[in-house]
Amino acid sequence: MTGAVPEPLPDRLIEARRIVVLTGAGISTESGIPDYRGPNGVWTKDPDAEKPVTLTYYVSDPHIRRRAWQMRRDHRTGDFAPDAGHRALLTQNVDGLHQQAGSSSDVVLELHGTIHEVTCRPPAGARRELASGGGRGSCDRSARSALGS
């Protein structure tokens, strides 16, 4: 993506009352985050790397969950900056670059969640905790430990 806006803008964009842009992993490659399924993608090179983000593996294996939390911790510390495409509001990305580009967290819809939060699902129901925040229960302690919090 070059960030270029066509001039003149097509009439359908000028006249639209609402526009939705759905982004995916490719939008962050320009920011230095590798894609997953491309020829040099993380999952292409290492198919097991997909397990930490696949629900069936994640739910059934505590080692996979720990690996997922560690992956999120390591990803959070990267030196990534948003590019022009991160001004979209509906994303499959988990990197938070849309918010860094200036979009309010209140209006960004992250379809696959974010690396900046951990959701623990104890038997009594789901409870959402910030990865850096407090919480009670073994899930919260394990997540904080893996995230280095």
Protein Blocks (a to p, Z undefined) as FASTA:
>chain_A
ZZiacddddfklmmpmbdcddddfklmmmnopacfklmkbmklmmmmlmmmmgmklmmmm
mklmmmmmmmmmmmmmpccdddfklmpfbdfbfnlmmmmnopafklmccfkbpfkbccdd
dfkbccdddfklgcedjklmmmmmmnoZZ
